[in-house]
Amino acid sequence: DRWIISLLNDLVRQTDSYYANYEATKAGRAIADFVGENLSNWYVRLNRKRFWGGEMTQDKLAAYQTLYTCLDTVARLMAPIAPFYADKLFLDLNAMSARDKSESVHLALYPVADEALINEDLNERMQMAQQISSMVLALRRKVNIKVRQPLQAIIIPALDAKQQAAIEAVKDLILGEVNVKELRFVENAAGILVKRIKPNFKLLGPKCGKQMKQVAAMLTSLDQETIFAFEAAGFYDLNVEGNEIHIESSDVEFISEDIPGWLVASEGRLTVALEVEISEALRSEGIARELVNRIQNIRKDQQFEITDRISIELSHHQATDAAVQEYASYIASQTLADSLQLCDAIDGGIELNLDEVVLTIKVSKR
């Protein structure tokens, strides 16, 4: 809640500045980015359990009030450039809350940023959580491993104590987003991760002149310890024939190479290594999670009520039986099943394809 309110007030501050300089396009992009990436894709999605909780607890009320504040403020911010939709959104919100007596968003007060609510450290930590999550999910897609399949570990070489503390503060959020068991930091990733340097000739050319080829050769031949020290410090000084050449980290590209059993990605000052080997224990948990998802979809397709209890019949298969038996109570609790039976034959069942394993399932209302 504090994070999205911090971003909201930062958005108000930015948008006000854009409008003051007649930069309506920049204002529109800032609003769209806030709503699409931060409010919808992160805040609302991460708070689904709070929104859908049973009773109206203080926590649930806080979530709704925070979302209301964001939507109401966005309606006012977008009013100059999307007048009709902004008015529709404002009036719909106000019809429920009656918090503003204005007949139109265009007669309501324009928002003023509350600087005291803008927390730059919190914004930075959450941005890091988003970036790391995005990198890990991209690595999963690279090898076609679904998010429902748990993986064991992420390794991040921390460049400094500040970066490590920022990631540590949002570690649980990252692990939940990417479905990985643990996140480990390494102070010196040399020997664990392998990196190489690719010189940016456009940037280095003016600095190096005729010595460009020598500089490029020296940079590409640096050992792993030196490369990681260069990346952490943000600069590296080379001595070429008596000339000191100061190389910034922005003058080169640090490229991470995959190592056996791991995939590696780098963006800016962040490097992430994801363990992609799947143990039998992880595979079993992944099967259970996938079954829960499929059963929930069947419930929805058959238009069961959220509170309806069910019984499940599932066909035997040597690839899934052990996982189903191990996670039977988890599957039952997640799907509101009173019984879960493994059967040799099922009449009137639905065919499920789980990574080339074909099962038959029958879900019945109790």
C-alpha positions as CSV (number, residue, x, y, z in Angstrom):
1,D,0.0,0.0,0.0
2,R,2.8,2.4,0.9
3,W,4.6,1.6,-2.3
4,I,1.7,2.3,-4.7
5,I,0.7,5.5,-2.8
6,S,4.3,6.6,-3.1
7,L,4.3,5.9,-6.8
8,L,0.9,7.6,-7.1
9,N,2.2,10.9,-5.6
10,D,5.3,10.7,-7.7
11,L,3.0,10.3,-10.7
12,V,1.0,13.4,-9.6
13,R,4.3,15.4,-9.4
14,Q,5.5,14.2,-12.8
15,T,2.2,14.7,-14.6
16,D,1.8,18.2,-13.1
17,S,5.2,19.2,-14.5
18,Y,4.4,17.7,-17.9
19,Y,1.1,19.6,-18.2
20,A,2.8,22.8,-17.1
21,N,5.2,22.4,-20.0
22,Y,2.4,21.4,-22.5
23,E,3.8,17.9,-22.8
24,A,0.5,16.0,-22.8
25,T,2.1,12.9,-24.6
26,K,4.6,12.4,-21.7
27,A,1.8,12.8,-19.2
28,G,-0.3,10.2,-20.9
29,R,2.6,7.8,-21.1
30,A,3.4,8.2,-17.4
31,I,-0.3,7.6,-16.5
32,A,-0.5,4.5,-18.7
33,D,2.7,3.1,-17.3
34,F,1.5,3.6,-13.7
35,V,-1.8,1.9,-14.4
36,G,-0.7,-0.9,-16.6
37,E,2.6,-2.0,-15.1
38,N,2.4,-0.9,-11.4
39,L,-1.3,-0.7,-10.4
40,S,-2.7,-3.5,-12.5
41,N,0.2,-5.9,-13.1
42,W,1.6,-5.6,-9.6
43,Y,-0.5,-4.0,-7.0
44,V,-3.9,-5.6,-7.9
45,R,-2.4,-9.0,-8.8
46,L,-0.4,-9.2,-5.6
47,N,-3.4,-8.3,-3.5
48,R,-6.0,-10.7,-4.9
49,K,-6.2,-12.6,-1.7
50,R,-6.9,-9.3,0.2
51,F,-9.6,-8.2,-2.2
52,W,-11.3,-11.7,-2.2
53,G,-11.1,-12.3,1.5
54,G,-14.3,-13.3,3.3
55,E,-15.1,-10.6,5.9
56,M,-14.5,-6.9,5.6
57,T,-11.4,-6.8,7.8
58,Q,-9.2,-3.7,8.4
59,D,-6.7,-5.2,6.0
60,K,-9.2,-5.8,3.2
61,L,-10.7,-2.3,3.8
62,A,-7.2,-0.8,3.5
63,A,-6.6,-2.5,0.2
64,Y,-9.9,-1.3,-1.2
65,Q,-9.3,2.3,0.0
66,T,-5.8,2.3,-1.5
67,L,-7.1,1.1,-4.9
68,Y,-10.0,3.6,-4.7
69,T,-7.5,6.4,-4.1
70,C,-5.4,5.4,-7.0
71,L,-8.3,5.2,-9.4
72,D,-9.8,8.4,-8.3
73,T,-6.5,10.2,-8.6
74,V,-5.9,8.7,-12.1
75,A,-9.3,9.9,-13.2
76,R,-8.4,13.5,-12.2
77,L,-4.9,13.3,-13.8
78,M,-6.2,12.0,-17.1
79,A,-9.1,14.4,-17.3
80,P,-7.4,17.0,-19.6
81,I,-6.4,14.4,-22.2
82,A,-9.1,11.7,-21.9
83,P,-12.1,13.8,-20.8
84,F,-15.0,11.4,-21.4
85,Y,-13.4,8.2,-19.9
86,A,-12.0,10.2,-17.0
87,D,-15.5,11.5,-16.2
88,K,-17.1,8.1,-16.5
89,L,-14.5,6.6,-14.1
90,F,-14.8,9.5,-11.7
91,L,-18.7,9.3,-11.6
92,D,-18.7,5.5,-11.3
93,L,-16.4,5.7,-8.3
94,N,-18.3,8.6,-6.7
95,A,-21.6,6.9,-7.2
96,M,-20.4,4.2,-4.8
97,S,-18.6,6.4,-2.3
98,A,-20.2,9.8,-2.5
99,R,-16.9,11.2,-1.3
100,D,-16.9,14.2,-3.7
101,K,-19.9,16.5,-4.4
102,S,-18.6,17.6,-7.8
103,E,-20.9,16.8,-10.7
104,S,-18.0,16.0,-13.0
105,V,-14.3,15.3,-12.8
106,H,-13.8,18.5,-14.7
107,L,-15.4,20.4,-11.7
108,A,-13.3,18.5,-9.1
109,L,-10.0,19.6,-7.7
110,Y,-6.9,18.6,-9.5
111,P,-4.5,16.4,-7.4
112,V,-1.6,17.9,-5.5
113,A,1.4,15.7,-4.8
114,D,2.1,14.9,-1.1
115,E,5.9,14.9,-1.1
116,A,5.9,13.3,2.4
117,L,4.3,10.1,1.0
118,I,7.0,9.7,-1.7
119,N,9.5,7.1,-0.5
120,E,12.3,6.8,-3.0
121,D,14.0,4.0,-1.1
122,L,10.8,1.9,-1.2
123,N,10.3,2.8,-4.9
124,E,13.8,1.6,-5.7
125,R,13.4,-1.7,-3.8
126,M,10.2,-2.5,-5.5
127,Q,11.6,-1.6,-8.9
128,M,14.4,-4.0,-8.2
129,A,11.9,-6.7,-7.3
130,Q,10.1,-6.1,-10.6
131,Q,13.3,-6.2,-12.6
132,I,14.7,-9.4,-11.0
133,S,11.3,-11.1,-11.3
134,S,11.1,-10.1,-15.0
135,M,14.7,-11.5,-15.6
136,V,13.9,-14.8,-13.9
137,L,10.6,-15.2,-15.7
138,A,12.4,-14.5,-19.0
139,L,14.9,-17.3,-18.2
140,R,12.0,-19.7,-17.5
141,R,10.5,-18.9,-20.8
142,K,13.9,-19.5,-22.5
143,V,13.7,-23.2,-21.5
144,N,9.9,-23.5,-21.4
145,I,9.6,-24.1,-17.7
146,K,6.2,-22.9,-16.5
147,V,5.9,-20.7,-13.4
148,R,3.8,-23.4,-11.7
149,Q,6.9,-25.6,-11.7
150,P,9.0,-24.7,-8.6
151,L,12.7,-24.3,-9.0
152,Q,15.4,-24.5,-6.3
153,A,17.6,-21.4,-6.3
154,I,18.5,-18.0,-7.6
155,I,22.0,-16.6,-7.2
156,I,22.7,-12.9,-7.3
157,P,26.2,-11.5,-7.1
158,A,25.8,-8.4,-5.0
159,L,27.9,-5.5,-6.2
160,D,27.7,-3.7,-2.9
161,A,26.0,-3.8,0.5
162,K,23.3,-1.3,-0.5
163,Q,22.2,-3.4,-3.5
164,Q,22.1,-6.5,-1.3
165,A,20.1,-4.8,1.4
166,A,17.6,-3.5,-1.2
167,I,17.1,-7.0,-2.7
168,E,17.0,-8.7,0.8
169,A,14.1,-6.4,1.7
170,V,12.0,-7.7,-1.2
171,K,13.4,-11.3,-1.3
172,D,10.1,-13.0,-0.2
173,L,8.1,-11.1,-2.8
174,I,10.6,-12.1,-5.6
175,L,10.6,-15.8,-4.6
176,G,6.8,-15.8,-4.5
177,E,6.5,-14.2,-7.9
178,V,8.9,-16.5,-9.7
179,N,8.1,-19.7,-7.6
180,V,11.7,-20.4,-6.5
181,K,12.7,-21.8,-3.1
182,E,15.7,-19.7,-2.2
183,L,17.7,-16.7,-3.2
184,R,21.4,-16.6,-2.4
185,F,23.9,-13.8,-2.6
186,V,27.5,-14.2,-3.5
187,E,30.0,-11.4,-2.8
188,N,32.4,-12.6,-5.5
189,A,30.8,-14.5,-8.3
190,A,34.0,-15.3,-10.0
191,G,34.3,-19.1,-10.2
192,I,30.5,-19.4,-10.0
193,L,29.4,-17.2,-12.8
194,V,31.3,-16.6,-16.0
195,K,31.3,-13.2,-17.6
196,R,33.1,-11.6,-20.6
197,I,33.4,-8.0,-21.7
198,K,32.3,-6.7,-25.1
199,P,33.8,-3.2,-25.8
200,N,31.5,-0.5,-27.2
201,F,33.6,0.8,-30.0
202,K,31.4,3.9,-30.6
203,L,32.0,5.1,-27.0
204,L,35.6,3.9,-26.6
205,G,36.8,5.2,-30.0
206,P,37.0,8.8,-29.0
207,K,38.8,7.9,-25.7
208,C,41.3,5.5,-27.2
209,G,42.0,6.8,-30.6
210,K,44.7,4.7,-32.4
211,Q,45.1,2.5,-29.3
212,M,41.5,1.2,-29.7
213,K,42.5,-2.3,-30.9
214,Q,45.0,-2.7,-28.0
215,V,42.4,-1.5,-25.5
216,A,39.8,-3.9,-26.9
217,A,42.2,-6.8,-26.8
218,M,43.1,-6.0,-23.2
219,L,39.5,-5.7,-22.1
220,T,38.4,-9.0,-23.7
221,S,41.4,-10.8,-22.1
222,L,40.6,-9.7,-18.5
223,D,40.3,-12.6,-16.0
224,Q,37.0,-13.2,-14.1
225,E,38.2,-11.6,-10.8
226,T,39.1,-8.4,-12.7
227,I,35.8,-8.4,-14.6
228,F,33.8,-8.6,-11.5
229,A,35.9,-6.0,-9.7
230,F,35.4,-3.7,-12.8
231,E,31.7,-4.2,-12.7
232,A,31.4,-3.6,-9.0
233,A,33.5,-0.4,-9.1
234,G,31.9,1.0,-12.2
235,F,35.3,1.8,-13.8
236,Y,38.7,0.3,-14.8
237,D,42.0,2.1,-15.5
238,L,44.1,0.6,-18.3
239,N,47.8,1.5,-19.0
240,V,48.5,1.3,-22.7
241,E,52.1,2.2,-23.6
242,G,52.4,4.5,-20.7
243,N,49.0,6.2,-21.3
244,E,46.3,5.9,-18.5
245,I,42.9,5.3,-20.1
246,H,39.9,5.5,-17.8
247,I,37.2,3.0,-18.9
248,E,33.6,3.5,-17.5
249,S,31.3,0.5,-17.1
250,S,29.0,2.2,-19.6
251,D,31.7,2.0,-22.2
252,V,31.4,-1.8,-22.3
253,E,28.8,-4.6,-22.1
254,F,29.1,-7.2,-19.4
255,I,27.9,-10.5,-20.9
256,S,27.0,-13.4,-18.6
257,E,27.4,-16.9,-19.9
258,D,25.3,-19.9,-18.9
259,I,26.9,-22.6,-16.7
260,P,25.8,-26.3,-16.5
261,G,22.4,-26.5,-14.8
262,W,22.0,-22.8,-14.6
263,L,20.8,-19.9,-16.9
264,V,22.2,-16.5,-16.4
265,A,20.9,-13.0,-17.4
266,S,22.3,-9.5,-16.9
267,E,20.6,-6.1,-17.0
268,G,22.6,-3.0,-16.1
269,R,24.1,-3.6,-12.6
270,L,22.1,-6.7,-12.0
271,T,23.1,-10.3,-12.8
272,V,20.8,-13.2,-12.0
273,A,21.6,-17.0,-12.2
274,L,18.6,-19.4,-12.1
275,E,19.1,-23.1,-11.3
276,V,17.0,-24.9,-13.9
277,E,17.7,-28.5,-12.9
278,I,14.4,-30.1,-11.6
279,S,14.7,-32.7,-8.8
280,E,12.1,-35.3,-8.3
281,A,10.8,-33.5,-5.3
282,L,10.4,-30.3,-7.3
283,R,8.8,-32.2,-10.1
284,S,6.2,-33.7,-7.8
285,E,5.3,-30.3,-6.4
286,G,5.0,-28.9,-9.9
287,I,2.6,-31.7,-10.9
288,A,0.5,-31.0,-7.8
289,R,0.4,-27.2,-8.6
290,E,-0.5,-27.9,-12.3
291,L,-3.3,-30.3,-11.2
292,V,-4.8,-27.7,-8.8
293,N,-4.8,-25.2,-11.7
294,R,-6.5,-27.6,-14.1
295,I,-9.1,-28.6,-11.4
296,Q,-9.9,-24.9,-10.7
297,N,-10.5,-24.3,-14.4
298,I,-12.8,-27.3,-14.5
299,R,-14.8,-25.9,-11.6
300,K,-15.1,-22.6,-13.5
301,D,-16.1,-24.3,-16.7
302,Q,-18.8,-26.3,-15.0
303,Q,-20.0,-23.2,-13.2
304,F,-19.6,-24.4,-9.7
305,E,-20.0,-21.9,-6.9
306,I,-16.9,-20.8,-5.1
307,T,-18.0,-22.6,-1.9
308,D,-19.1,-25.9,-3.6
309,R,-17.4,-29.0,-2.3
310,I,-16.3,-31.6,-4.9
311,S,-15.0,-35.1,-5.3
312,I,-12.2,-35.9,-7.7
313,E,-11.4,-39.1,-9.7
314,L,-8.0,-39.2,-11.4
315,S,-6.6,-42.0,-13.6
316,H,-3.5,-43.9,-12.5
317,H,-0.2,-43.0,-14.2
318,Q,3.3,-44.0,-13.1
319,A,4.6,-40.5,-13.9
320,T,2.1,-38.7,-11.6
321,D,0.8,-41.2,-9.0
322,A,3.6,-40.6,-6.4
323,A,3.1,-36.8,-6.7
324,V,-0.7,-37.1,-6.3
325,Q,-0.4,-39.3,-3.3
326,E,2.3,-37.0,-1.7
327,Y,0.3,-33.8,-2.2
328,A,-3.2,-35.2,-1.9
329,S,-4.1,-33.1,1.1
330,Y,-2.7,-29.9,-0.6
331,I,-4.7,-30.6,-3.8
332,A,-7.9,-31.3,-1.8
333,S,-7.6,-28.1,0.3
334,Q,-6.9,-25.9,-2.7
335,T,-9.8,-27.2,-4.7
336,L,-12.3,-27.8,-1.9
337,A,-12.3,-31.5,-2.5
338,D,-13.7,-33.9,0.0
339,S,-12.2,-36.9,-1.7
340,L,-9.4,-37.6,-4.2
341,Q,-9.3,-41.1,-5.7
342,L,-6.8,-42.7,-8.1
343,C,-8.7,-45.0,-10.5
344,D,-7.9,-47.5,-13.2
345,A,-10.9,-46.5,-15.3
346,I,-13.1,-43.4,-15.3
347,D,-16.5,-43.0,-17.0
348,G,-17.4,-39.6,-18.4
349,G,-14.1,-38.0,-17.5
350,I,-12.1,-35.2,-19.1
351,E,-8.7,-35.7,-20.7
352,L,-5.8,-33.8,-19.3
353,N,-2.4,-33.4,-21.0
354,L,0.3,-32.6,-18.5
355,D,3.6,-32.3,-20.3
356,E,3.0,-35.2,-22.6
357,V,1.4,-37.3,-19.8
358,V,-2.3,-37.9,-20.6
359,L,-4.6,-38.3,-17.6
360,T,-8.4,-38.7,-17.3
361,I,-10.1,-36.7,-14.5
362,K,-13.7,-36.4,-13.3
363,V,-14.8,-33.6,-11.0
364,S,-18.2,-34.0,-9.4
365,K,-20.1,-31.7,-7.1
366,R,-20.9,-33.2,-3.7
